[in-house]
Amino acid sequence: MAKRTFIGFVFAALFLMISATAMAYSIRDDATGGDCTQIGVWDAGTKTCTLTRDIYEGISIDSDGITLDGNGQTIHGNNAGIGVSLSGREDVLIKNLNVKQFPYGIYLYYSNNNRLLNNTIAHNYWSYGIMLYGSSNNIVSHNVASSTYFGGGILLVFSTDNVLSFNNTSNTFYGYGLRITGSGNLISDNIASKNGTGIYINGSGNILNGNTLAWNTVSGMTLTLSGNKIFNNNFIANSKQTWIYGDGYNNTFTVEASVGGNYWSDYDAPEEGCNDLNNDGFCDSPYYFTVGVDYLPWTTQDGWVTPKRLIENVVAEIGTSLSSGVITNEGIATSLISTLENALVVLDQGNIQAAENMLQAFINKVEAQSGKQITGETATALIEAAKQIINKMQ
């Protein structure tokens, strides 16, 4: 407890010191959005500050319910301070923002029920791309945190019940892609590549699925304590695939056969001990590692990614795109989701041709709105995803 208290004190002191010295712009709920009109456009009705230019100092969010829309602009630092800071805030949305060269790209301090969507944090030396300290029930999705060198991509400290999904953490070199201290966090569909450590977990009750951990030079995953569920992850070309302290057998690396375990790049061929004589997609023998076992290791990367799951991912992507503003019309988003849900219905009925027809109708709808109610880049990504699903069903 003394160690935890000391670490907490250090992080708290660092937060107060850095935020006090480096925050130049304050966004708050008043007639001008605080300093918003100096750097962008303020919409008082929605409490949204939309950046219209790059800036060279950090931003502090000082009211609840604020939306900071980066609008593709960049906050440039000089390897000091925090890019965007929240302290004691709720219901804040930060989206479409680029942050470069800060020790802390985006920092949530005792802040709950916030969302970080479609942000890119890069080139932060000895730093953390996104950090949550003592923060709960936040959604961190579709962000990129790269080139943080000796720090980490995304860090949760004493933080519980958060959702981390579809994030890409890479090139932390001697650091880690994801580091989790806390419990009850849902971590899914993330990519961690070219990191010192793919993911470090110190806490229990986390659920990890659908993550890709690739080219990590030290280890793919570090776990401390027990009670974690780790399944449907890709562990690729890690010098050390797992790193577990304590009683690792209390950690679950396999769930029911329809979901299975993980893919391990050092255990996917007969010469490595992985045979699949019944062609069910799993190695016939478990994958054993130090203080742990995966009873249903997949023989191929993303082996669990079925057309149904891919369609569900696109549905989730549309919801995120609507929230972040790259799909601007709720009716269009609802129509697209309805088409995909119809495809799921006929797919469950085994009617592959009807499902393909629904997906083609989805593609046609997206093409009709590309550059209008849907940004061109988003439309291209949605169309490509639908085509990949059609190819997987054939």
N, C-alpha and C positions, 0 to 999 in steps of 0.2 A: 504493500500500500504506500510505503514511504517513497519507493521508486516511482510509482505511478504519479504520486503527488508532485514529486520533483520534476518529472518530465512534463506534467501539465503546467507547472509554474514556468518552466523554460519556454514552452510554446506560447503561453499567455503573455509572458514578458516580451518575447519576440514580436508577437502580433501588435501589442501596444506601441512598442518602439518603432517598428516599421511603418505602421499605419499612421502614427502621429507625425512622422517626418516626411512622408512621401505622397500623401493624398492632396492633390491640387483641386480636383473638381468634386463637388458634392451634388448628388441627385436626390431631391426630396420633393414631397408633395406640397407645392405651393404654386403661385401664379406662373412662375417661370421655370418650374422644375428645378429649383436651386440654380445650379450653374449650367443647366442643360442648354439654355439658349445661347451660351457661349460656344458650344461645341456641336449643336445639332438643333433638332426641332422638338418642341414639347407639346404633347397632346394631353391637356389637363383632364379630359373626359376619361381616357383610358390610363392615365398616369404613365404614359410611355415617352421615353426619351430616345429619339432616333438619331444616331450620330450622322453627321454629314461631312466629316473630315477626319483625317488621322490626328491623333493627339500624342503628346510626348510626356504626359504625367498621368498618375493613376486616378481612379474614380472610386468614390465612396458612396454606397447606397445608404441613405439616411432616413428612409421612410419605408413602411410596409407597403406591399401591393404595387411596387414599382416594376415597370418593364424597361430594361435597357436593351434596345435593339442596335447592335453594332453595325448593321447594314453593310457588312463587309469591310468596314473601316478597321484600322489598326491602332492599338495603344502601344506606343513604343516606350521602353524603359532604358535605363542605363545600368542594369544589373544591381538595382537597389529598389527597395519598396515593394508595393503590391500593385498589380494591375487593376483588379477590381476587388473591393473589400465589402463584406457584409458583416455586421456585428449586431447580434440580437434581432435580426430581421426575419420576417415571414412573408410568404406569398410573393416573392420576388422572382421575376423571370429574366435571365440573361441569355441572349441568343445572338447568333450571327456575328460574333465578335472575334477579332484576331488580337492576340496579346503576345508581345515579344520582349524578351530580355528583362524579366523581373524575377527576383528570387521566389516570389509567389505569384503565379499568374492570376488565378481567381481563388479567393480565400473566404470561406464561410466560417464564422466564429460564433458558436452558440446560436445558430440560425436554422430554423425548421420550416418545412413545407415550401421549399423553394425549388426552382427548376433551372438547370443549366443545359441549354440545347444548342447544338451546331456551332460550338466555339472552337477556335484553333489556338492553342498555346504552344509557342515554339521558341527555341534558342534561349532557354533560360538556364544559365550556368549555376551549378551548385544550388539547385532550386526544385520547386514542386510546381507542376503545371496547374493542378486543381487540388486544393486541400480543404477538407471539412474537419473542423475541430469541435467536438462536443455538439454535433449537429445531427438532427434526426428527420426522417420522413422527407428527404430531398430526392429529386430525380436528376441524375447526371447522365445525359444520353446524347449520342451522336457527336461527341466532342473528340478532338484530336489533341493529344499532348505528346510532343516529340522533342528530341534533342535537349533533354534536361540534364544530360551528363551525370553528375554525381548525386542528383536528387532523385526524383521520381515523377512518374506521369500523373497518377491520381492517388491521393493519400487520404484515408479516413482515420482520424485519431479520436478514440473514445466516442465514436459515432455509431448509431444504431438505426436499423430499419430504413436504410436508404436503398435506392435502386440505382445500380450502375449498369447501363446497357448500351450496346452498339458504340462503345468508345474505342478509340485506337490510340494505344500508348506505345511509343517506339523510340529507339535510339537513346535510351537513358544511359547506355554504356555501363558505367559502374554503379548505377542506381537500379531502380526497379520500375516495372510498368505500373503495377497496382500494389498498394500496401493497405491492408485493412486491419485496424484495431477496433474491435467492437463486435456486436452480434446482431443477428436478424437481418443482415444486409443481403439483398438479392443482386447477384452479379451475373449478368448473362450477355452472350453475344458480343463480347469485347475482343479486341485484338491487342495482344502484347507482343511486340517483336523487337529484336535487337536490343534487349535490355540486359543489364547485369543480372537481375532477377526478374522473372516474368511476373510473379505475384507472391507477395509476402502476406501471410495472414496470422494475426495474433488475436485470437478471440474465438468464440464459439457461435454456432447457430447460423453461420452464413451459408447461402445456397449459391453454388456456382454452376452455370450451365451455358453451353454454347459459346465458350470463349476460345480464342486462338492464341496460343503462346508460342512464339517462333523465334529462333535464333537468339536465345538468351544465353549470355556467355557464362553466367555463374549457375543459375538454376531456374527451373520453370516455375516452381511454386514452393513457398515456405509456409508451414503451418505450425502454430503453437496452440496448445490446448486441443480440445476435441469437440465433437458434435457438429462438424462441418459436413456439407454434402457437396461433392465435387464430381460432376458428371457432364458428359457431352462437351468436353474441352479438347482442343488440339494441342498436344505437347510436342513441339517440333524442334529437333536439332538443339536441344538444351544440353549444355555440358553435364548438368545434373538435373534430371527431370523433376525430382521431388526432394524437398528438404523439410523433414517433420521432426518436431520436438515432442517429447511426451508420449502418451499412449495413442499412437496413430490409428490403432484398430478401432477406435471410437469414431474415427472419421469415415464417412461413407463415400466410396468412389464409384459405386454401382447402384442403380435403381432397377426397376422392373425391366424385363427383357425388351419391351417395346422402346425403351429409352436407352438402356445399357449404361456403359461407363464412358471412358475417354479414349481418345486416339493417342497412341504413344509412338513417335517416329522410330524409336529404337526397339519396337516390338510389333512389327507389322509384316514380317516375312517368315517363312518356315525355318530358315537358317537361324533366326533369332528366337525360335520357339513358338511362333504364331502360325498355327495351321487352322484352316477353315474348311474342314472336310464336308460339313453339311451346308455350306454356302449361305449361312444366315447373317453374314457380315461381321461376326464376332470371332475372335481367336478362340479356339477350342479349349485352351488352357488359360488360367488367370495370369495376370501380370503382377508379379511380386516385386516390391521394392522395400527399402528399409522402413520397418514399422508400418506396413500398410499393404493393401492388395486391391487390385481392380479385377473383379470376377468376370466382367464382360467387356474387355478391351475391344475397341473397334479395329478392323483391319485397314480401314481407309480413313483419310482425313474427311471430316464432315459427314461421316457415314450415316449419322442420325438425321441429316437434313433431308426431309421428305418434301414432295410437292406441297402437301398440306401445311407443313411448318413454314415453307417459303412463302406461301400465300398469306399465312397469318403474320409473317414478318412485314410483308408489304402493307397489310392493313395497318399495322402499328406505325409503319413509316409514314403513311398518309396522315395519321393523327398527329404525329410529330411535326410533319411539314405544315399542317394547318396551324398548329400552335406557334411555330417559328415564323410564319408569314410567307413561306415560299409557295404555299397554296393559299390564295387570298379569298376564296369563296367557299363558305361552309357547305352550300348546296352541292357544289362540284365534288367536294371531298366525300359527302354523304353518298352521292351517286356512285363514285368509284368504289367505295367500301361495299356498297350493296351488291355491285357486280361481282366483286371478289367473294363475298359471302355466298352468293348463288353458285359460284364455281366450287366452293367448298362443299356445298350440299350435294351437287351432282357427282363430285369426286368421291364423297363418302358412299354414294350409291354405286360406285364402280363404273360410272359412265365417263370414260376418259375423253371421248370425242366432245361431249357436251361441255366438259370442263375447259378443254382447249378453245372451244368456241366462245365461252365466257371470257377467257383471258384475252382473246383477240378483240372482243368487244371493249374490254378494258383498255387495251392498247389504242384502239381507235378514239376512245374518249379522251385519253391523255394527249394524243397527237392533236386533237381539235383544240385543246386548251393550252398547248405549249406556247410560251411567250405571252399568254393572256392572263388567265387565272392561275396558271402554274408557270413558274420560272422555267426557262429552257433547260437549265442544268438538271433541275429536279425531274422534269418530264423525261429527259433522256435516261436518267437513272431508273425511273419507274418502268419505262418501256423495256429497258434492258433486263430488269428483274423479271418481268412477265415473260419475256422470250426465253430466259433461262429456265423458268418453271415449265414452259411448254416443252422445251428440249428434254427436260428430266423425265417428263411423263411419257415420252415416246420410246 
